Amino acid sequence: MSAIAAVFAADARDHLERVPAMLDAAAHRAPGPPHTWHAGPVVIGSRPRRSSDPRSLVHSNGHAIAFDGRLDNRDELIAALGSPPGASDATLVLAAYERWHEDAPATLLGDFAFAIWDADGQRLFCARDVFGQRPLFYAHGGNIVAVASEPQQILRHPDIPQTINEGIVAEHLAAAPATIDETLWLSVKRLPAAHVLLVSSAGTRVCRYWDFDPEARVEHARAEDYADEFAHLFEAAVRCRVRNATRGVGVFLSGGVDSSAIAGVAARLHRAGESAAVHAFSLTYPQASCDETLYIDAVVRHWSMTSTRLDAVAPSRRQIEAEVARYRDLPAFPNGSSLDPLRLRAAADVDIVLTGYGGDDWFSGSRPSQIADLVCEGRMLAAAGRWWADHDRSGGRSRLALARAVIAPLIPGAIKPVARAIAGTPPPAFEWIRPEFAARAGLRDRLRRPERGAFRSHVQREMYAITSSAVQAIGDELEDRAAAFAGIEQRQPFNDRRVAEFGFALPESERWADGETKVVIRRALGNDLPDVVRRRRDKAEFSSTFVDTLECLGGRRLFDDLCTARAGWVDAAAARSQYDRLIELYRHGDAAYIALTGPVWAVAAVELWLRHIEGVTS
């Protein structure tokens, strides 16, 4: 893992001290020594996690690259490029660019973000991997363009304006971030996943270099053939993610199907001599309904693997405020930050940790969209039965709300406002957001989902919408920054492009059948999963972590004197009422509290961020 930074300007010599300062702003991400290089209009630099790590800044023939990431198809690239077997990942990417130019990123498998100075084209060429597993941001400031791994690095440059982006603030307060290329800072932009950024004297250009093929289909005559193909792809995804683990392979083991599958395949590779030993790291929630100790125990026994467990605890207010100050950003969501102590513990024993993220995205589908597809197929009885049964898994939603979620995909986007008016369903009110602020920020237009292209099914359309959303991008970046701060690298086998393309193109019967999700995973990895896990149909629900964290922040007292209210963003009385309702429902064991955790946390998170920006002490 590395931190990268670059500045493109009329004369780079004026910025020779700026790039090291930008790298210093990410010392938490990569404490190794910084390296910089400059030529003509560009200064480019990186700092690795350790002094002994392969150089993440490489230059050759007037070209240079600052690289953060990992390549998973090294052998194929080495063969195609004629590179030496020991070439670093950064060297391979630079060689790929010199050979294929703008087509190079599509040839790369792995997690990466990089910036290349192209001396021949006199341009800065930047790219992010197809699922955005490594972050990259950029900004315009006067006559310069700055690029870096994290937004606060860019804000370290004095030429970058530090103006709050009220549109994104409004989206976050609505608990519905939607604009993927914007950040809380008006000048700082996110380079979306699967996109490249080109910077030259003619200006900047952002374009997509890869996307799913909506026409792709995985079709086999037998169910076993789907299982065999998945098993082959998934084992390859795990293998390439453990190849350089020198101190052991960690797995964040929850006891769910996804993390258990990863633990099993990694353990099997270790027994075959293809991987370092596997160490399971787990959170437990004693006496809580979300505790998964039963399943964790089963996996650990099944593979006789080392296991470390910590009881989950909410972060303190001081820790959350320190996080806000460190990144000049909103704090992580409580269900993610609860892993922070486990990350620190894992970093003491292993270099990398595998996670189950991505399994739900590619192999569960969307329940409302699945029902909508059944309706489109004319299978009305099956649709009705699924709708009724899924109420128990609806996260506190009523059957009416679930029905609306099913109907929504069936209505063309152009007539949804008319349909909403006929049905008497008003648009979301967001009572806690001041209406004049919502209007000024254009919140309603911002939250309007864009129409997607043609897909084979409503499930596929919804999968695409979720995985290419701002919510997903932010979540992945929060995971990356938390892992970097802990000194560990998280890797997601389910977010291997080959695995994801397979999952995206599957028939729905391989995702869900007879009330069971992830059908193909359970069938393919049956021997790798303990029976109690393979047959598991429930899923732990962690919304209680939001309540615990809000209490650590002071509970209702946090909402007594709101900077966000003084800024004209939030209706303080409505925010307090929302919090009171959340706590009342939670204490009465009513699952309806779950729907309120997002909005209440959103107000708290934006409040803490604004207090830091304005220098207001607790």
C-alpha positions in Angstrom: 0.0 0.0 0.0 1.3 3.4 -0.9 0.3 7.1 -1.0 0.7 8.9 -4.2 0.6 12.6 -5.2 1.2 14.7 -8.3 0.9 18.3 -9.5 0.6 19.4 -13.1 1.4 23.1 -13.6 3.0 25.5 -16.1 6.3 25.2 -14.3 6.7 22.2 -11.9 9.7 23.8 -10.2 7.3 26.1 -8.4 5.7 23.1 -6.7 8.8 21.0 -5.8 8.0 21.4 -2.1 4.3 21.0 -2.5 4.2 17.3 -3.5 6.3 16.2 -0.5 3.9 18.1 1.8 1.0 16.3 0.1 2.7 13.0 0.8 3.4 13.9 4.4 -0.4 14.5 4.8 -0.8 10.8 4.2 1.9 9.6 6.5 -0.8 7.5 8.3 -1.3 5.7 5.0 2.3 4.9 4.2 5.0 5.9 6.7 7.8 4.9 4.4 10.2 7.5 3.0 8.7 9.8 0.3 10.2 9.8 -3.3 9.5 12.5 -5.9 10.4 13.1 -9.5 9.8 16.0 -11.8 10.1 17.0 -15.4 8.7 20.0 -17.3 5.2 20.7 -16.0 4.8 17.8 -13.5 6.0 16.7 -10.1 5.0 13.2 -9.2 5.7 11.3 -5.9 4.9 8.4 -3.7 5.7 6.9 -0.3 5.5 3.2 0.4 4.4 1.6 3.6 7.9 0.4 4.4 11.4 1.3 3.3 11.8 -2.3 2.2 8.7 -2.3 -0.1 9.2 -2.3 -3.9 9.6 1.1 -5.2 6.2 2.6 -6.0 7.8 5.5 -8.0 9.5 4.3 -11.1 10.8 6.3 -14.1 12.1 5.2 -17.5 12.7 6.9 -20.8 11.4 10.2 -19.6 8.2 8.5 -18.3 7.4 8.1 -14.6 4.7 6.3 -12.5 3.5 6.7 -8.9 1.6 3.5 -8.1 -0.5 2.2 -5.3 -1.9 -1.3 -5.5 -1.4 -4.9 -6.6 -1.5 -6.7 -9.9 -3.2 -10.1 -10.1 -2.2 -11.0 -13.7 1.5 -10.5 -13.4 2.4 -13.7 -15.4 0.3 -12.8 -18.3 1.6 -9.2 -18.4 5.2 -10.4 -18.1 4.7 -12.7 -21.0 3.0 -10.1 -23.2 5.5 -7.4 -22.4 8.6 -9.4 -22.4 9.4 -8.0 -18.9 11.8 -9.7 -16.4 10.1 -12.1 -13.9 11.1 -9.9 -11.0 9.7 -6.7 -12.4 7.7 -4.7 -9.8 4.0 -4.1 -10.3 4.7 -0.4 -10.9 7.3 -1.3 -13.6 4.8 -3.6 -15.3 2.1 -1.0 -15.4 4.5 1.6 -16.8 5.5 -0.9 -19.5 1.9 -1.7 -20.2 1.2 2.0 -20.7 4.2 2.4 -23.0 2.8 -0.5 -25.1 -0.9 0.1 -25.1 -1.4 3.7 -24.0 -5.0 4.5 -23.0 -6.0 0.8 -23.5 -3.5 -0.3 -20.8 -5.8 -0.1 -17.7 -8.3 -2.5 -19.2 -5.5 -5.1 -19.4 -4.7 -5.0 -15.7 -6.3 -7.2 -13.1 -6.0 -6.2 -9.4 -6.5 -3.3 -7.1 -4.7 -0.1 -8.2 -4.5 3.6 -8.6 -1.7 5.3 -10.4 -0.5 8.5 -12.0 1.8 8.3 -15.1 3.7 11.2 -16.6 3.8 10.6 -20.4 6.7 12.6 -21.7 5.9 11.8 -25.3 2.3 13.0 -25.0 3.2 15.7 -22.4 0.3 14.6 -20.3 -0.5 13.1 -16.9 -2.4 9.9 -17.2 -4.2 8.6 -14.1 -6.4 5.5 -13.6 -8.3 3.5 -11.0 -9.1 -0.2 -10.9 -12.5 -1.4 -12.1 -14.1 -1.5 -8.7 -12.3 1.4 -7.1 -10.5 -0.6 -4.4 -7.7 2.0 -4.3 -8.7 5.7 -4.0 -7.7 8.6 -6.2 -8.9 12.2 -6.2 -8.0 15.3 -8.2 -8.6 19.1 -8.1 -8.2 22.2 -10.2 -6.7 25.3 -8.5 -5.8 28.3 -10.6 -3.4 27.0 -13.2 -2.6 23.7 -11.5 -4.2 20.2 -11.3 -3.4 18.2 -8.1 -3.9 14.4 -7.8 -3.6 12.3 -4.7 -4.7 9.2 -2.8 -6.9 11.1 -0.3 -8.7 14.5 -0.4 -6.9 16.0 2.5 -3.6 15.6 0.7 -4.9 17.8 -2.1 -6.2 20.4 0.4 -2.6 20.7 1.7 -1.7 22.5 -1.5 -2.3 26.3 -1.0 -3.6 26.8 -4.5 -6.6 24.5 -4.0 -9.7 26.4 -2.8 -11.3 25.0 0.4 -14.9 25.8 -0.3 -17.6 23.5 1.2 -19.7 21.6 -1.4 -23.2 22.2 0.0 -24.8 19.9 -2.6 -22.8 16.9 -1.3 -23.5 18.0 2.3 -27.2 17.9 1.5 -26.9 14.4 0.0 -25.1 13.2 3.1 -27.6 14.7 5.4 -30.3 12.9 3.5 -28.3 9.7 4.1 -28.3 9.2 0.4 -25.0 10.3 -1.3 -25.6 10.0 -5.0 -23.1 12.1 -7.0 -20.2 9.9 -7.4 -17.5 12.3 -8.7 -18.0 15.0 -6.0 -16.7 15.3 -2.5 -17.4 17.6 0.5 -15.0 20.1 -1.0 -16.2 21.9 -4.1 -12.8 21.8 -5.8 -11.9 18.1 -5.0 -13.3 15.5 -7.3 -13.3 11.7 -7.0 -12.0 9.7 -10.0 -14.7 7.0 -10.3 -13.8 3.4 -10.5 -12.9 2.1 -14.0 -12.1 5.6 -15.2 -9.0 7.4 -16.4 -8.1 11.0 -15.9 -6.0 12.8 -18.6 -4.4 16.1 -17.8 -2.5 18.3 -20.3 -2.1 21.9 -21.3 -5.3 21.5 -23.2 -7.3 20.7 -20.0 -8.6 17.6 -18.2 -10.7 14.7 -19.5 -12.3 11.9 -17.6 -13.6 8.8 -19.3 -14.6 5.2 -18.6 -12.2 2.4 -19.8 -14.2 -0.7 -18.7 -17.8 -1.7 -17.9 -19.8 -4.8 -17.5 -21.2 -6.4 -20.7 -25.0 -6.5 -20.1 -25.4 -9.1 -22.9 -22.9 -11.5 -21.3 -24.4 -14.8 -20.2 -23.0 -17.7 -18.3 -25.0 -20.7 -19.5 -24.4 -24.3 -18.6 -26.4 -27.5 -19.1 -25.9 -28.7 -15.6 -25.9 -27.0 -12.2 -22.6 -28.7 -11.4 -21.0 -26.9 -14.3 -21.8 -23.5 -12.8 -20.3 -24.7 -9.5 -17.2 -25.9 -11.2 -16.6 -22.6 -13.0 -17.2 -20.6 -9.9 -14.8 -22.8 -7.8 -12.1 -22.4 -10.4 -12.4 -18.6 -10.6 -12.8 -18.1 -6.9 -9.8 -20.3 -6.0 -7.7 -18.2 -8.5 -9.0 -15.0 -6.9 -7.9 -16.1 -3.4 -4.6 -17.5 -4.7 -3.4 -14.3 -6.3 -4.4 -12.3 -3.2 -2.2 -14.5 -0.8 0.8 -14.8 -3.1 3.0 -12.4 -1.3 1.9 -12.8 2.3 5.0 -13.3 4.3 3.7 -13.2 7.9 0.5 -15.3 7.4 -2.9 -14.7 5.8 -5.6 -13.1 7.9 -9.3 -13.5 7.3 -12.0 -11.3 8.8 -14.2 -14.3 9.7 -17.8 -13.4 10.5 -19.3 -16.8 10.1 -21.3 -15.8 7.1 -21.1 -17.7 3.8 -18.8 -15.3 2.1 -16.0 -14.9 4.7 -16.3 -18.6 5.6 -15.8 -19.5 1.9 -12.7 -17.4 1.8 -11.3 -18.9 5.0 -11.9 -22.4 3.6 -10.2 -21.8 0.2 -7.3 -20.0 1.8 -6.9 -22.9 4.4 -7.0 -25.5 1.6 -4.3 -23.6 -0.4 -2.2 -23.5 2.8 -2.5 -27.3 3.2 -1.4 -27.7 -0.5 1.7 -25.6 0.2 0.4 -22.6 -1.9 -0.2 -20.1 0.9 1.0 -19.0 4.3 -0.9 -20.2 7.3 -4.4 -18.8 7.8 -5.3 -16.8 10.9 -9.0 -15.9 11.5 -9.9 -12.6 13.2 -13.4 -12.1 14.4 -15.6 -9.7 16.3 -18.1 -11.1 18.8 -21.2 -9.5 20.2 -22.0 -11.3 23.5 -25.7 -11.5 24.3 -26.6 -9.6 21.1 -28.7 -11.0 18.4 -26.0 -10.3 15.8 -23.4 -12.5 17.5 -22.1 -15.1 15.1 -19.9 -17.1 17.5 -21.7 -20.4 16.6 -20.7 -20.1 13.0 -17.2 -18.8 13.7 -16.5 -21.8 16.0 -17.7 -24.2 13.3 -15.3 -22.7 10.6 -12.3 -22.6 13.0 -12.9 -26.2 14.1 -13.4 -27.4 10.5 -10.0 -26.1 9.5 -8.1 -26.2 12.8 -7.0 -22.6 12.2 -5.7 -20.0 14.6 -8.4 -17.7 15.8 -8.3 -14.3 17.5 -11.5 -12.7 18.8 -12.4 -9.4 20.3 -15.6 -8.2 21.8 -17.0 -5.4 19.7 -16.9 -2.0 21.3 -18.1 1.4 20.1 -15.4 3.9 19.3 -15.0 6.8 21.8 -15.9 10.4 20.9 -12.2 11.3 21.0 -11.4 8.6 18.5 -14.1 9.7 16.1 -13.1 13.4 16.3 -9.5 12.4 15.7 -10.6 10.5 12.6 -12.5 13.6 11.3 -9.5 15.8 11.9 -7.1 13.3 10.3 -9.0 13.1 7.0 -11.0 16.4 7.1 -13.9 14.1 6.2 -16.9 12.5 7.7 -16.3 9.7 10.2 -16.7 6.1 9.1 -20.0 4.4 9.6 -20.2 2.6 13.0 -20.6 -0.9 11.5 -17.3 -0.3 9.8 -15.4 1.5 12.5 -16.2 -1.3 14.9 -13.6 -3.4 13.1 -10.8 -0.9 13.8 -9.5 -2.6 17.0 -9.6 -5.9 15.1 -7.6 -4.4 12.2 -4.9 -3.2 14.7 -4.8 -6.6 16.3 -4.5 -8.3 12.9 -1.7 -6.0 11.9 0.5 -7.4 14.7 0.3 -10.9 13.2 -0.2 -10.7 9.4 0.4 -8.4 6.4 -2.9 -8.9 4.6 -6.4 -9.7 5.6 -9.0 -11.2 3.2 -12.6 -9.9 3.6 -15.9 -11.2 2.3 -16.9 -7.8 0.8 -18.5 -8.2 -2.7 -20.2 -11.6 -2.0 -23.6 -10.0 -1.5 -23.1 -7.7 -4.5 -22.6 -10.4 -7.1 -24.3 -13.4 -5.7 -27.4 -12.3 -3.7 -29.2 -10.1 -6.1 -31.9 -7.6 -5.0 -35.0 -9.1 -3.4 -37.5 -6.5 -4.7 -36.0 -6.7 -8.2 -36.1 -10.5 -8.1 -39.9 -10.3 -7.3 -40.3 -7.7 -10.1 -38.6 -10.2 -12.5 -41.0 -12.9 -11.5 -43.9 -10.5 -12.2 -42.4 -9.8 -15.7 -42.2 -13.5 -16.3 -45.9 -13.9 -15.4 -45.1 -16.0 -12.3 -47.5 -14.2 -10.1 -48.0 -16.9 -7.4 -44.2 -17.2 -7.0 -43.9 -13.4 -6.8 -46.6 -13.2 -4.2 -45.1 -15.9 -2.1 -41.6 -14.4 -2.3 -43.0 -10.9 -1.3 -44.8 -12.4 1.7 -41.8 -14.4 2.9 -39.3 -11.6 2.4 -41.1 -9.4 4.9 -39.2 -11.2 7.7 -35.9 -10.0 6.1 -37.0 -6.5 5.1 -35.1 -4.6 7.8 -38.2 -3.3 9.5 -40.1 -2.3 6.4 -43.8 -2.9 6.2 -45.2 -5.2 3.5 -46.6 -2.1 1.8 -43.1 -0.5 1.7 -41.7 -3.8 0.3 -44.5 -3.9 -2.3 -43.6 -0.3 -3.4 -40.0 -1.4 -3.7 -41.1 -4.2 -6.0 -43.3 -2.0 -8.2 -40.7 0.7 -8.6 -38.4 -1.2 -11.0 -41.4 -1.8 -13.2 -42.2 1.8 -13.8 -40.2 3.7 -16.5 -38.2 6.5 -15.0 -39.8 9.2 -17.1 -43.3 8.6 -15.6 -42.3 7.8 -12.0 -43.2 11.3 -10.8 -46.7 10.9 -12.3 -47.1 7.4 -10.9 -46.0 8.8 -7.5 -48.6 11.5 -7.7 -51.4 9.1 -8.7 -50.5 6.7 -5.9 -50.5 9.6 -3.4 -46.9 8.9 -2.5 -45.0 12.1 -1.9 -41.2 12.4 -2.5 -39.0 12.0 0.6 -39.5 14.9 2.9 -36.3 14.8 4.9 -37.9 16.8 7.7 -34.6 17.3 9.5 -33.1 19.2 6.5 -34.1 22.8 6.2 -36.3 23.2 3.1 -34.6 26.3 1.9 -31.2 24.6 2.1 -32.5 21.5 0.3 -33.8 23.8 -2.5 -30.6 25.8 -2.7 -28.6 22.6 -2.9 -30.9 21.1 -5.5 -31.3 18.1 -3.3 -34.3 16.6 -5.1 -32.6 16.7 -8.5 -29.4 15.3 -7.0 -31.2 12.3 -5.6 -33.0 11.4 -8.8 -31.4 8.2 -10.0 -30.2 8.2 -13.6 -31.7 5.8 -16.1 -29.4 2.9 -16.7 -28.8 1.2 -20.0 -30.5 -2.0 -21.1 -30.1 -5.1 -18.9 -31.4 -8.6 -19.1 -33.3 -8.3 -15.8 -34.3 -6.0 -13.1 -31.9 -7.8 -10.7 -29.0 -7.1 -13.0 -30.0 -3.5 -13.4 -30.2 -3.1 -9.6 -26.8 -4.9 -9.1 -25.2 -2.5 -11.5 -26.8 0.5 -9.8 -25.6 -0.6 -6.3 -22.1 -1.5 -7.3 -21.5 1.7 -9.3 -23.1 4.0 -6.7 -21.6 6.8 -4.6 -22.6 4.8 -1.5 -20.4 1.9 -2.7 -17.5 4.1 -3.6 -17.5 5.9 -0.3 -17.8 2.6 1.6 -14.9 1.1 -0.2 -12.8 4.2 0.4 -13.6 4.1 4.1 -12.5 0.5 4.3 -9.2 1.4 2.5 -8.4 4.3 4.7 -9.2 2.4 7.9 -7.0 -0.5 6.8 -4.2 1.8 5.9 -4.3 3.6 9.2 -4.1 0.2 11.0 -1.1 -0.8 8.9 -2.7 -3.6 7.1 -3.9 -4.3 3.6 -7.4 -5.6 3.0 -8.1 -7.7 -0.1 -11.5 -8.8 -1.4 -11.5 -12.0 -3.5 -15.2 -11.5 -4.4 -14.2 -8.2 -6.0 -11.9 -10.0 -8.5 -13.0 -8.8 -11.9 -13.3 -12.4 -13.2 -15.5 -13.5 -10.2 -17.7 -10.4 -10.5 -18.2 -10.8 -14.3 -19.2 -14.4 -13.7 -21.6 -13.4 -10.9 -23.1 -10.6 -13.0 -23.8 -12.9 -15.9 -25.4 -15.8 -13.9 -29.0 -16.9 -14.3 -31.0 -15.9 -11.3 -31.5 -19.5 -10.3 -27.8 -19.7 -9.4 -28.1 -16.7 -7.0 -31.4 -17.5 -5.3 -33.6 -20.6 -5.2 -36.1 -21.9 -2.7 -35.5 -19.2 -0.2 -31.7 -19.7 -0.3 -29.2 -17.1 -1.6 -25.7 -17.6 -3.1 -26.8 -21.0 -4.5 -23.7 -21.4 -6.6 -21.3 -20.6 -3.8 -22.9 -23.1 -1.4 -22.9 -25.8 -4.1 -19.3 -25.1 -5.3 -17.7 -24.9 -1.9 -19.7 -27.4 0.0 -16.7 -29.3 1.3 -15.0 -26.0 2.3 -18.0 -24.9 4.5 -19.1 -26.5 7.7 -22.6 -27.8 7.3 -24.1 -25.3 9.8 -22.7 -22.5 7.7 -23.6 -24.0 4.3 -27.2 -24.3 5.4 -27.4 -20.9 7.0 -30.1 -18.7 5.6 -30.1 -15.7 8.1 -27.8 -12.8 8.0 -26.6 -10.8 11.0 -27.9 -7.2 11.3 -25.6 -4.6 12.8 -27.7 -1.5 13.1 -27.3 -1.6 16.8 -23.7 -0.4 16.4 -25.1 2.9 15.2 -27.1 3.3 18.4 -24.1 2.4 20.6 -21.9 4.9 18.8 -24.4 7.7 19.0 -24.6 7.1 22.7 -20.8 7.3 23.0 -21.0 10.7 21.2 -23.2 12.0 23.9 -26.6 10.7 22.8 -29.2 13.4 22.7 -26.8 16.1 24.0 -25.0 16.0 20.7 -28.2 17.4 19.1 -28.7 20.2 21.6 -26.6 22.8 20.0 -26.0 22.0 16.4 -23.5 23.9 14.2 -25.4 22.4 11.2 -28.5 24.2 12.5 -26.7 27.5 12.8 -25.4 27.0 9.2 -29.0 26.7 8.0 -28.7 23.1 7.0 -30.6 21.2 9.7 -33.8 21.7 11.6 -32.6 21.1 15.1 -36.0 20.3 16.6 -36.7 17.8 13.8 -33.2 16.2 14.3 -33.8 15.8 18.0 -37.3 14.3 17.4 -35.7 11.8 14.9 -33.1 10.8 17.5 -35.8 10.4 20.2 -37.9 8.2 17.9 -34.9 6.1 17.1 -34.1 5.5 20.8 -37.7 4.8 21.7 -38.1 2.1 19.0 -34.7 0.6 19.8 -35.5 0.3 23.5 -38.8 -1.4 22.7 -37.2 -3.9 20.4 -39.0 -2.6 17.4 -37.0 -3.3 14.2 -38.4 -0.1 12.7 -35.5 1.7 14.4 -33.2 0.4 11.7 -34.7 2.7 9.1 -33.8 5.7 11.3 -30.2 4.9 12.0 -29.0 6.2 8.6 -30.6 9.7 8.9 -29.7 10.2 12.5 -26.1 9.1 12.0 -25.9 11.4 8.9 -26.8 14.4 11.0 -24.3 13.4 13.7 -21.5 12.8 11.2 -21.9 16.0 9.3 -22.2 17.9 12.6 -18.8 16.5 13.8 -17.2 17.4 10.5 -18.5 20.9 10.5 -17.4 21.5 14.1 -13.9 20.5 13.1 -13.9 22.7 10.0 -15.2 25.7 12.1 -12.9 25.0 15.0 -15.7 24.4 17.5 -14.6 22.4 20.5 -16.7 19.8 22.2 
